[in-house]
């Protein structure tokens, strides 16, 4: 991606990060389209659960993409001492916490669906 879009001249040392961002944006378009189609076709009572899971995914993207890019900018361009460790903890820790909470949310949603099926 760096060579195909000539990102060397645009971003310098940051070009691999922008190439990665472009790839994830392209993949994200397909993922969001599929999620949107599934959301529209789902029963009305299940859409609330879908919104909760999409919100959790949006927070995960915040840590995985936005904080990752901020991490690269701060450590490569500004060179703050200790910034690499700080942003590594924020980025990876944030992702881990969000994924853990999302798994818990999925378990609660499944319990709700089982109780709905039983009644």
N, C-alpha and C positions, 0 to 999 in steps of 0.2 A: 504494500500500500504506500509505503514511503516513496519508493521509486516511481510508482504509477502516477501518483499525484504531485510529484516533485515537492514533497514536504520538507526536504532539506533546506531549501531556500526560504521557506515560510517560517519554519519553527526551529531550525537549528538542531540543538541537542534534544529538543522535546519532540522531534518528529516521530519516533516510534510510539510515543504515547498518543499522538494525534492519529496515527495510523490505526492503532488499537481502538481508539474511540470511533473512528469511521466504521470499522468492521462491526463493532457492537451495535452501532446505530442501524446499520443495514439489517443485521439479524433481529434487532429489536422491533423493526417495522413489521416483520413477519409474525413475531410473537404477539405483539399488540393486536395485530389484525385477527389472528386466530383467537385470542382471548376475547376480543370484542365480538366476534361472530358467535362464540360459545355463550357469551353473556346475553346477547340479544335473543338467542334461541332457548335459553334456559327458562324454566318455570319462574313465575314472578316471586314465589316464596323463597326460591334459592338465590335470587340476585343479591340479597343482603350479604350472604356468605361470600359470594363472588367479589363484592365490593371490599369486604374485609381482607380477602386474600390478595386482591390487586393492590390495596393500600400497603400491605406488608411487602409485596414485591417492589412497590415504588420506593419504600424506605431502604430496601436492600440495594436497589439501583443507586440510591443516593450515596450509600457508603462505598459500593463497588466501583462506581464511575466517578462521581463528583469528588469524593474525598480522595480517591486514588489520583485523580488529575491534580488536585490541590497539593497532594503529597509530592508529586513530581515537580510541580512548579516551585514550591517552597524549597525543596532540597536541591534542585538543579539550578534554579535562577537566583534565588535569594541567599541560599547557603547558611541558614540559621543553624547555630550549633544545637544539637539535640532534637532538631525538627524531624529527622528521619525516624528516630525511635518513637517520638510522640505521635506522628502521623501513622506509623505502622500499628501502634496500639489502637488508635482511634479507628482506623480503617478495618483491620482484621477483627478487633473486638466488637465493633459495631455490626459487622457482617455476622459474626457468631451469635451475638445476642438476638439480632433480628431473625436469623434462621431458627434459633431455639424457640423463640416466641411464636414463630409461624408454625412450627411443628406442634406446639401446644394448642394453637388455634385450630389446626386441622383435626386434632384429637377431639376437641370440644365440638366442632362442627359435626364430626362423625357420630358422637354421642347424641347430639340433637336430632340427627337424621334417623338414628335407630329408635329413639323414643317416639319420633313422629310416625315411623313405620309401625311400631307396636300398637299405637292407639288408633 
